[in-house]
Amino acid sequence: MKDYTKLLALIDDIKRISAECTENERQFVYKMIEDVLKSTLNGSKEKAEGSTGQETSPVKIGRGRPRKGESEIEVQKSKRGRKKKLLAESEVADFVISGKPNMDNIRGFLETTALSEYAVRSLFGIGEENVVKLYKTLGTDKKTKAQMNVVLLNCLAGAIISGRFVADLKQVREECRDFNVYDNNFTNNVKRHSEQVQFVSKNIVELTEAGRNELAQLVRVLTNEQGSSQPGA
């Protein structure tokens, strides 16, 4: 009989995390768990049907089938030769929504970019449980640029919550629609900006160093901030 101790422990962890989430976050977690379970079960079925008796590595979440010896979390070269880490979507999605909003999560970003905390707080209302977007403009009248600005700002919100500059493109699309800047070229537009953002799963992106620098400039534009200006400065 198989030992299900680890599975039971994992279920307890899921229950604990779920209890700490809001209803919207809880539904998002459930959807991610459902997707991963379906992917895992389908992969197990294919392995059982086509097994040759050799042990294979877990299937990574990404485009195409994994090559022999690839693991679920691996480092591989992109088309331009840069290395990037592909993470399981469930891990990244859970990371995005875990934790509570805290300006200390972006303290290093503020220091390296010489941004003031006041500038960020003028764009986001930061409560104990959530981050509310206060900005009413995207700082440009160009649709493609506006779309990327929404990506940057959502990554900043993600960092305030989790410490990582990550964003869910599903939420980004909805915000683009709210600003009336969404179109069918959205995904291709994001992919063209690979120097600023990298895909860590199908719908999760993370800012590169260049992306974080561009984000800092966007914050300055939206707040008319030069350096560290703030009330009393």
HELIX and SHEET records of a PDB file:
HELIX    1   1 THR A    5  ALA A   19  1                                  15    
HELIX    2   2 GLU A   23  GLY A   50  1                                  28    
HELIX    3   3 GLU A   89  ILE A   97  1                                   9    
HELIX    4   4 MET A  103  ILE A  106  5                                   4    
HELIX    5   5 ARG A  107  THR A  113  1                                   7    
HELIX    6   6 GLU A  117  ARG A  121  1                                   5    
HELIX    7   7 LYS A  143  SER A  162  1                                  20    
HELIX    8   8 LEU A  169  ASP A  178  1                                  10    
HELIX    9   9 PHE A  186  ARG A  192  1                                   7    
HELIX   10  10 GLU A  209  THR A  223  1                                  15    
SHEET    1   A 2 GLU A  74  LYS A  77  0                                        
SHEET    2   A 2 LYS A  83  LEU A  86 -1                                        
SHEET    1   B 2 PHE A 124  ILE A 126  0                                        
SHEET    2   B 2 VAL A 131  LYS A 133 -1                                        
SHEET    1   C 3 VAL A 166  ASP A 168  0                                        
SHEET    2   C 3 ILE A 204  LEU A 207 -1                                        
SHEET    3   C 3 VAL A 197  PHE A 199 -1                                        
END                                                                             
